[in-house]
Amino acid sequence: MKIIDVPFGTLDWSTVEPTVHQGVTGQALWRTLEIGNIRVRMVEYTPGYLADHWCSRGHVLLVLEGELDTELSDGRTFKLKPGMSYHVADGAEPHRSSTATGAKLFIVD
């Protein structure tokens, strides 16, 4: 990832209004900062959340709270706990998220 046109800055995430994104079940609450050529998000999944799509966008994702289940389109699954992360390139491996208990994530893409 090459970060372009992003000056130094700080952000209090609690001041960013969340947007609601419905899953097949549950909801994702996104607090989003788009700056330069990147999108940075603080995302909270409600308990029982299942994404409504397979994502092909590249991400660096860090689990802050809860547990995240990530499924790849080839059938592999991964359980991430707080302090764990994943990274994937644009178009590399379609993936989708779910959580039984809820999760809070920090995502850069």
DSSP file (Angstrom, degrees, kcal/mol; ACC not computed):
  #  RESIDUE AA STRUCTURE BP1 BP2  ACC     N-H-->O    O-->H-N    N-H-->O    O-->H-N    TCO  KAPPA ALPHA  PHI   PSI    X-CA   Y-CA   Z-CA
    1    1 A M              0   0    0      0, 0.0     2,-0.6     0, 0.0   108,-0.0   0.000 360.0 360.0 360.0 130.3    0.0    0.0    0.0
    2    2 A K        -     0   0    0     35,-0.1     2,-0.6     2,-0.0    35,-0.1  -0.956 360.0-148.0-110.1 119.7    1.3    3.4   -0.9
    3    3 A I        -     0   0    0     -2,-0.6     2,-0.4    33,-0.1     3,-0.2  -0.787  20.6-174.1 -93.5 122.5   -0.2    6.2    1.1
    4    4 A I        +     0   0    0     -2,-0.6    33,-1.0     1,-0.2    34,-0.2  -0.924  56.4   0.9-121.7 139.6   -0.5    9.4   -0.9
    5    5 A D  S    S+     0   0    0     -2,-0.4    31,-0.2    31,-0.2    -1,-0.2   0.864  82.4 137.6  57.5  43.6   -1.6   13.0    0.1
    6    6 A V        -     0   0    0     -3,-0.2    -1,-0.2    29,-0.1     3,-0.1  -0.910  37.0-159.7-121.4 103.0   -2.2   12.2    3.8
    7    7 A P        -     0   0    0      0, 0.0    -3,-0.0     0, 0.0     2,-0.0  -0.330  38.0 -80.3 -74.0 162.7   -1.0   14.8    6.2
    8    8 A F        +     0   0    0     -2,-0.0     2,-0.3     1,-0.0     0, 0.0  -0.365  67.2 151.9 -59.1 140.2   -0.3   14.1    9.8
    9    9 A G        -     0   0    0     -3,-0.1     2,-0.3     2,-0.0    -3,-0.0  -0.985  35.7-138.2-162.5 164.9   -3.5   14.1   11.8
   10   10 A T        -     0   0    0     -2,-0.3     2,-0.3     2,-0.0     0, 0.0  -0.891  16.8-162.9-124.9 159.9   -5.3   12.8   14.9
   11   11 A L        -     0   0    0     -2,-0.3     2,-0.9     5,-0.0     3,-0.1  -0.975  19.5-147.6-148.5 130.1   -8.8   11.6   15.2
   12   12 A D    >   -     0   0    0     -2,-0.3     3,-2.3     1,-0.1     4,-0.3  -0.869  18.9-158.0 -91.4 103.5  -11.1   11.0   18.2
   13   13 A W  G >  S+     0   0    0     -2,-0.9     3,-1.5     1,-0.3    -1,-0.1   0.747  85.4  69.7 -59.9 -25.0  -13.2    8.1   16.7
   14   14 A S  G 3  S+     0   0    0      1,-0.3    -1,-0.3    -3,-0.1    -2,-0.0   0.675  93.7  58.4 -68.4 -13.8  -16.1    8.8   19.1
   15   15 A T  G <  S+     0   0    0     -3,-2.3     2,-0.6     2,-0.1    -1,-0.3   0.511  85.3  93.1 -91.0  -5.0  -16.7   12.0   17.2
   16   16 A V  S <  S-     0   0    0     -3,-1.5    17,-0.1    -4,-0.3    -5,-0.0  -0.798  79.3-127.6 -93.3 120.6  -17.3   10.3   13.9
   17   17 A E        -     0   0    0     -2,-0.6    15,-0.4     1,-0.1     2,-0.1  -0.455  26.6-125.8 -66.3 131.2  -21.0    9.5   13.3
   18   18 A P        -     0   0    0      0, 0.0     2,-0.4     0, 0.0    13,-0.2  -0.473  13.2-146.4 -77.6 149.8  -21.5    5.8   12.4
   19   19 A T  E     -A   30   0A   0     11,-2.4    11,-2.7    -2,-0.1     2,-0.4  -0.913  19.0-127.1-109.1 145.6  -23.3    4.6    9.3
   20   20 A V  E     -A   29   0A   0     -2,-0.4     2,-0.5     9,-0.2     9,-0.2  -0.793  22.0-173.2 -99.2 131.1  -25.3    1.4    9.5
   21   21 A H  E     -A   28   0A   0      7,-2.7     7,-2.7    -2,-0.4     2,-0.2  -0.978  19.9-136.4-125.1 116.2  -24.8   -1.5    7.1
   22   22 A Q  E     -A   27   0A   0     -2,-0.5    30,-0.3     5,-0.2     5,-0.2  -0.456  17.3-161.5 -72.0 139.5  -27.2   -4.4    7.2
   23   23 A G        -     0   0    0      3,-2.5    28,-0.2    -2,-0.2     3,-0.2  -0.446  44.9 -90.4-100.0-176.5  -25.8   -7.9    7.0
   24   24 A V  S    S+     0   0    0     26,-2.4     2,-0.3     1,-0.3    27,-0.1   0.930 123.5   6.3 -57.3 -43.9  -27.7  -11.1    6.1
   25   25 A T  B    S+F   50   0B   0     25,-0.9    25,-2.3    23,-0.1    -1,-0.3  -0.978 128.4   3.4-132.7 148.8  -28.1  -11.1    9.9
   26   26 A G  S    S-     0   0    0     -2,-0.3    -3,-2.5    23,-0.3     2,-0.3  -0.071  80.1 -87.1  72.2-174.3  -27.1   -8.3   12.3
   27   27 A Q  E     -A   22   0A   0     -5,-0.2    19,-2.4    20,-0.1     2,-0.5  -0.935  15.5-142.2-135.7 155.4  -25.5   -5.0   11.5
   28   28 A A  E     -AB  21  45A   0     -7,-2.7    -7,-2.7    -2,-0.3     2,-0.6  -0.983  14.6-156.0-114.7 129.5  -22.1   -3.4   10.9
   29   29 A L  E     -AB  20  44A   0     15,-2.9    15,-2.2    -2,-0.5     2,-0.5  -0.932  14.6-163.6-107.1 115.5  -21.6    0.1   12.3
   30   30 A W  E     -AB  19  43A   0    -11,-2.7   -11,-2.4    -2,-0.6     2,-0.5  -0.862  18.1-170.4-105.3 129.7  -18.9    2.0   10.4
   31   31 A R  E     - B   0  42A   0     11,-2.2    11,-2.4    -2,-0.5     2,-0.4  -0.989  30.2-167.5-109.5 117.1  -17.1    5.1   11.5
   32   32 A T  E     - B   0  41A   0     -2,-0.5     2,-0.4   -15,-0.4     9,-0.2  -0.880  27.3-173.9-122.9 137.7  -15.1    6.1    8.4
   33   33 A L  E     - B   0  40A   0      7,-2.9     7,-3.0    -2,-0.4     2,-0.6  -0.989   9.2-168.6-123.1 118.9  -12.3    8.5    7.5
   34   34 A E  E     + B   0  39A   0     -2,-0.4     2,-0.4     5,-0.2     5,-0.2  -0.947  20.9 158.7-107.1 121.3  -11.5    8.8    3.8
   35   35 A I  E >   - B   0  38A   0      3,-2.1     3,-2.3    -2,-0.6   -31,-0.1  -0.994  56.5 -31.1-147.7 133.4   -8.3   10.7    3.3
   36   36 A G  T 3  S-     0   0    0     -2,-0.4   -31,-0.2     1,-0.3   -30,-0.1  -0.385 124.2 -27.6  56.4-129.5   -5.9   10.8    0.4
   37   37 A N  T 3  S+     0   0    0    -33,-1.0     2,-0.3    -2,-0.1    -1,-0.3   0.163 122.4  81.1-103.6  17.9   -6.1    7.4   -1.3
   38   38 A I  E <   -B   35   0A   0     -3,-2.3    -3,-2.1   -34,-0.2     2,-0.4  -0.859  59.7-148.3-124.8 159.8   -7.0    5.4    1.8
   39   39 A R  E     -B   34   0A   0     -2,-0.3    70,-2.7    -5,-0.2     2,-0.4  -0.996  15.6-168.5-121.2 129.2  -10.1    4.6    3.8
   40   40 A V  E     -BC  33 108A   0     -7,-3.0    -7,-2.9    -2,-0.4     2,-0.4  -0.972  11.8-177.4-119.9 132.9   -9.7    4.0    7.5
   41   41 A R  E     -BC  32 107A   0     66,-2.9    66,-2.7    -2,-0.4     2,-0.6  -0.976  30.7-154.7-136.4 144.7  -12.6    2.6    9.6
   42   42 A M  E     -BC  31 106A   0    -11,-2.4   -11,-2.2    -2,-0.4     2,-0.4  -0.988  34.5-171.8-106.6 118.0  -13.6    1.7   13.1
   43   43 A V  E     -BC  30 105A   0     62,-2.3    62,-3.3    -2,-0.6     2,-0.5  -0.934  16.3-166.7-121.7 134.4  -16.2   -1.0   12.6
   44   44 A E  E     -BC  29 104A   0    -15,-2.2   -15,-2.9    -2,-0.4     2,-0.5  -0.984   7.0-159.2-119.1 126.8  -18.5   -2.7   15.1
   45   45 A Y  E     -BC  28 103A   0     58,-2.9    58,-1.7    -2,-0.5   -17,-0.2  -0.884  18.2-130.2-101.5 133.3  -20.4   -5.9   14.2
   46   46 A T    >   -     0   0    0    -19,-2.4     3,-1.7    -2,-0.5    56,-0.4  -0.409  42.8 -78.9 -73.8 157.6  -23.4   -6.7   16.3
   47   47 A P  T 3  S+     0   0    0      0, 0.0    54,-0.2     0, 0.0    53,-0.2  -0.313 120.9  25.0 -55.3 138.6  -23.7  -10.3   17.8
   48   48 A G  T 3  S+     0   0    0     51,-1.3    52,-0.2     1,-0.2     2,-0.1   0.539  86.6 160.0  83.8   7.7  -24.9  -12.7   15.1
   49   49 A Y  E <   + G   0  99B   0     -3,-1.7    50,-2.2    50,-0.6     2,-0.3  -0.385  15.8 178.0 -67.3 137.8  -23.6  -10.5   12.2
   50   50 A L  E     -FG  25  98B   0    -25,-2.3   -26,-2.4    48,-0.2   -25,-0.9  -0.965  32.0-117.8-137.3 122.8  -23.1  -12.2    8.8
   51   51 A A        -     0   0    0     46,-2.8   -28,-0.1    -2,-0.3   -29,-0.0  -0.222  12.0-140.7 -58.4 146.9  -21.9  -10.1    5.8
   52   52 A D  S    S+     0   0    0    -30,-0.3     2,-0.3   -28,-0.1    -1,-0.1   0.254  78.5  34.3 -93.6  11.6  -24.3   -9.9    2.9
   53   53 A H  S    S-     0   0    0     44,-0.1     2,-0.5    42,-0.0    44,-0.2  -0.988  78.8-109.1-157.3 160.7  -21.5  -10.1    0.3
   54   54 A W        -     0   0    0     -2,-0.3     2,-0.4    42,-0.1    42,-0.2  -0.866  40.4-142.1 -91.5 129.6  -18.1  -11.6   -0.6
   55   55 A C  B     +H   95   0B   0     40,-3.5    40,-2.0    -2,-0.5    38,-0.1  -0.799  25.9 178.2-101.0 134.0  -15.5   -8.8   -0.5
   56   56 A S        +     0   0    0     -2,-0.4    35,-3.9    38,-0.2    36,-0.3   0.304  48.8 111.9-111.6   5.1  -12.6   -8.6   -3.0
   57   57 A R  S    S-     0   0    0     33,-0.2     2,-0.2    34,-0.1    33,-0.1  -0.544  72.2-113.3 -79.6 145.0  -11.2   -5.3   -1.7
   58   58 A G        +     0   0    0     -2,-0.2     2,-0.3    51,-0.1    31,-0.2  -0.514  43.2 172.2 -75.7 146.2   -7.8   -5.5    0.0
   59   59 A H  E     -D   88   0A   0     29,-1.5    29,-2.1    -2,-0.2     2,-0.4  -0.973  37.2-146.3-146.4 157.9   -7.6   -4.7    3.7
   60   60 A V  E     -DE  87 108A   0     48,-1.9    48,-2.6    -2,-0.3     2,-0.4  -0.988  36.1-175.2-118.8 122.0   -5.4   -4.7    6.8
   61   61 A L  E     -DE  86 107A   0     25,-2.7    25,-1.9    -2,-0.4     2,-0.4  -0.962  15.2-169.3-127.3 133.9   -7.7   -5.5    9.6
   62   62 A L  E     -DE  85 106A   0     44,-2.6    44,-2.4    -2,-0.4     2,-0.6  -0.990  19.6-136.0-123.2 128.9   -7.1   -5.6   13.4
   63   63 A V  E     + E   0 105A   0     21,-2.8    20,-2.8    -2,-0.4    42,-0.2  -0.741  25.0 173.4 -84.2 122.2   -9.5   -7.1   15.9
   64   64 A L  E     +     0   0A   0     40,-3.0     2,-0.3    -2,-0.6    41,-0.2   0.816  66.2   3.8 -94.3 -40.0   -9.8   -4.8   19.0
   65   65 A E  E    S+ E   0 104A   0     39,-1.6    39,-2.1    17,-0.1    -1,-0.3  -0.974 108.1   9.2-145.6 154.9  -12.6   -6.6   20.8
   66   66 A G  E    S- E   0 103A   0     -2,-0.3     2,-0.4    37,-0.2    37,-0.2  -0.260  88.5 -62.9  76.8-161.3  -14.7   -9.7   20.5
   67   67 A E        -     0   0    0     35,-1.4     2,-0.4    14,-0.2    35,-0.3  -0.991  39.8-159.0-131.4 138.1  -14.2  -12.5   18.0
   68   68 A L  E     -I   80   0B   0     12,-2.6    12,-3.2    -2,-0.4     2,-0.5  -0.963   4.0-155.8-118.9 130.3  -14.3  -12.4   14.2
   69   69 A D  E     -IJ  79  98B   0     29,-3.3    29,-2.1    -2,-0.4     2,-0.5  -0.928  12.5-167.7-102.7 126.1  -14.8  -15.3   11.9
   70   70 A T  E     -IJ  78  97B   0      8,-2.9     8,-2.3    -2,-0.5     2,-0.4  -0.966   0.6-166.8-117.4 126.9  -13.5  -14.8    8.4
   71   71 A E  E     -IJ  77  96B   0     25,-2.6    25,-2.0    -2,-0.5     2,-0.3  -0.938   8.8-148.3-113.4 131.8  -14.4  -17.2    5.6
   72   72 A L  E >   - J   0  95B   0      4,-3.0     3,-2.3    -2,-0.4    23,-0.2  -0.672  28.5-113.8 -93.0 155.8  -12.6  -17.3    2.2
   73   73 A S  T 3  S+     0   0    0     21,-2.3    22,-0.1     1,-0.3    -1,-0.1   0.699 115.3  64.1 -64.6 -17.6  -14.5  -18.3   -0.9
   74   74 A D  T 3  S-     0   0    0     20,-0.3    -1,-0.3     2,-0.1    21,-0.1   0.437 123.4-102.1 -85.0   2.5  -12.4  -21.4   -1.2
   75   75 A G  S <  S+     0   0    0     -3,-2.3    -2,-0.1     1,-0.3     2,-0.1   0.246  77.1 135.5 100.7 -12.4  -13.9  -22.6    2.1
   76   76 A R        -     0   0    0     -5,-0.1    -4,-3.0     1,-0.0    -1,-0.3  -0.430  36.1-160.9 -68.3 145.3  -11.0  -21.9    4.5
   77   77 A T  E     -I   71   0B   0     -6,-0.2     2,-0.4    -2,-0.1    -6,-0.2  -0.949   9.2-167.6-129.7 150.8  -12.1  -20.2    7.8
   78   78 A F  E     -I   70   0B   0     -8,-2.3    -8,-2.9    -2,-0.3     2,-0.6  -1.000  11.5-150.0-139.0 135.6  -10.2  -18.3   10.4
   79   79 A K  E     -I   69   0B   0     -2,-0.4     2,-0.4   -10,-0.2   -10,-0.2  -0.939  17.9-165.0-106.9 121.7  -11.1  -17.2   13.9
   80   80 A L  E     -I   68   0B   0    -12,-3.2   -12,-2.6    -2,-0.6     3,-0.1  -0.903   4.2-170.4-111.0 135.1   -9.5  -13.9   15.0
   81   81 A K    >   -     0   0    0     -2,-0.4     3,-2.4   -14,-0.2   -18,-0.3  -0.658  47.0 -55.8-113.4 170.7   -9.4  -12.8   18.6
   82   82 A P  T 3  S+     0   0    0      0, 0.0   -18,-0.2     0, 0.0    -1,-0.2  -0.181 127.4  24.8 -51.6 134.8   -8.3   -9.4   20.0
   83   83 A G  T 3  S+     0   0    0    -20,-2.8     2,-0.3     1,-0.4   -19,-0.1   0.303  99.2 111.6  91.3  -8.3   -4.8   -8.5   19.0
   84   84 A M    <   -     0   0    0     -3,-2.4   -21,-2.8   -21,-0.2    -1,-0.4  -0.676  43.8-177.4 -96.6 154.1   -5.0  -10.7   15.8
   85   85 A S  E     -D   62   0A   0     -2,-0.3     2,-0.3   -23,-0.2   -23,-0.2  -0.902  14.4-153.6-139.3 167.3   -5.1   -9.2   12.3
   86   86 A Y  E     -D   61   0A   0    -25,-1.9   -25,-2.7    -2,-0.3     2,-0.3  -0.970   5.0-162.4-138.0 161.2   -5.3  -10.3    8.7
   87   87 A H  E     +D   60   0A   0     -2,-0.3     2,-0.3   -27,-0.2   -27,-0.2  -0.995  12.1 169.8-140.5 143.2   -4.1   -8.7    5.5
   88   88 A V  E     -D   59   0A   0    -29,-2.1   -29,-1.5    -2,-0.3     2,-0.1  -0.982  27.9-120.9-154.3 143.0   -5.2   -9.4    1.9
   89   89 A A    >>  -     0   0    0     -2,-0.3     3,-1.9   -31,-0.2     4,-0.5  -0.409  45.0 -80.0 -83.0 159.4   -4.6   -7.7   -1.4
   90   90 A D  T 34 S+     0   0    0      1,-0.3   -33,-0.2     2,-0.1    -1,-0.1  -0.374 116.1   0.7 -54.5 130.2   -7.2   -6.3   -3.8
   91   91 A G  T 34 S+     0   0    0    -35,-3.9    -1,-0.3    -3,-0.1   -34,-0.1   0.506 101.8 114.5  70.5   5.4   -8.8   -9.1   -5.8
   92   92 A A  T <4 S-     0   0    0     -3,-1.9    -2,-0.1   -36,-0.3    -1,-0.1   0.981  85.4  -7.8 -76.0 -57.3   -6.6  -11.8   -4.1
   93   93 A E  S  < S-     0   0    0     -4,-0.5    -1,-0.2   -38,-0.1   -38,-0.1  -0.875  70.3-127.1-147.6 106.9   -9.1  -13.9   -2.2
   94   94 A P        +     0   0    0      0, 0.0   -21,-2.3     0, 0.0     2,-0.3  -0.259  39.7 176.4 -54.7 138.9  -12.8  -13.1   -1.8
   95   95 A H  E     -HJ  55  72B   0    -40,-2.0   -40,-3.5   -23,-0.2     2,-0.3  -0.944  19.6-162.3-144.1 159.3  -13.7  -13.1    1.9
   96   96 A R  E     - J   0  71B   0    -25,-2.0   -25,-2.6    -2,-0.3     2,-0.3  -0.990  14.5-133.5-146.4 155.4  -16.6  -12.4    4.2
   97   97 A S  E     + J   0  70B   0     -2,-0.3   -46,-2.8   -44,-0.2     2,-0.3  -0.751  22.9 164.8-111.6 151.7  -17.0  -11.8    7.9
   98   98 A S  E     -GJ  50  69B   0    -29,-2.1   -29,-3.3    -2,-0.3     2,-0.3  -0.969  10.7-167.6-152.7 163.3  -19.3  -13.1   10.6
   99   99 A T  E     -G   49   0B   0    -50,-2.2   -51,-1.3    -2,-0.3   -50,-0.6  -0.946  16.7-164.2-155.0 134.5  -19.4  -13.0   14.4
  100  100 A A  S    S+     0   0    0     -2,-0.3    -1,-0.1   -53,-0.2     3,-0.1   0.835  98.4  30.0 -80.6 -35.7  -21.4  -14.9   17.0
  101  101 A T  S    S-     0   0    0    -34,-0.3    -1,-0.1     1,-0.2     2,-0.1   0.581 115.2-100.9-103.3 -12.7  -20.5  -12.6   19.9
  102  102 A G        -     0   0    0    -56,-0.4   -35,-1.4   -35,-0.3     2,-0.3  -0.152  36.2-144.8 100.5 156.7  -19.9   -9.2   18.2
  103  103 A A  E     -CE  45  66A   0    -58,-1.7   -58,-2.9   -37,-0.2     2,-0.4  -0.993  10.8-145.4-156.9 152.0  -16.6   -7.6   17.3
  104  104 A K  E     -CE  44  65A   0    -39,-2.1   -40,-3.0    -2,-0.3   -39,-1.6  -0.994  29.5-177.6-122.2 129.3  -14.8   -4.2   17.1
  105  105 A L  E     -CE  43  63A   0    -62,-3.3   -62,-2.3    -2,-0.4     2,-0.5  -0.869  27.3-146.9-128.8 154.6  -12.3   -3.8   14.3
  106  106 A F  E     -CE  42  62A   0    -44,-2.4   -44,-2.6    -2,-0.3     2,-0.4  -0.997  29.5-175.6-119.2 124.1   -9.8   -1.3   12.9
  107  107 A I  E     -CE  41  61A   0    -66,-2.7   -66,-2.9    -2,-0.5     2,-0.4  -0.965  16.5-170.3-130.0 135.0   -9.5   -1.5    9.1
  108  108 A V  E      CE  40  60A   0    -48,-2.6   -48,-1.9    -2,-0.4   -68,-0.2  -0.992 360.0 360.0-121.7 129.4   -7.3    0.3    6.6
  109  109 A D              0   0    0    -70,-2.7   -69,-0.2    -2,-0.4   -51,-0.1   0.296 360.0 360.0-153.1 360.0   -8.0   -0.1    2.9
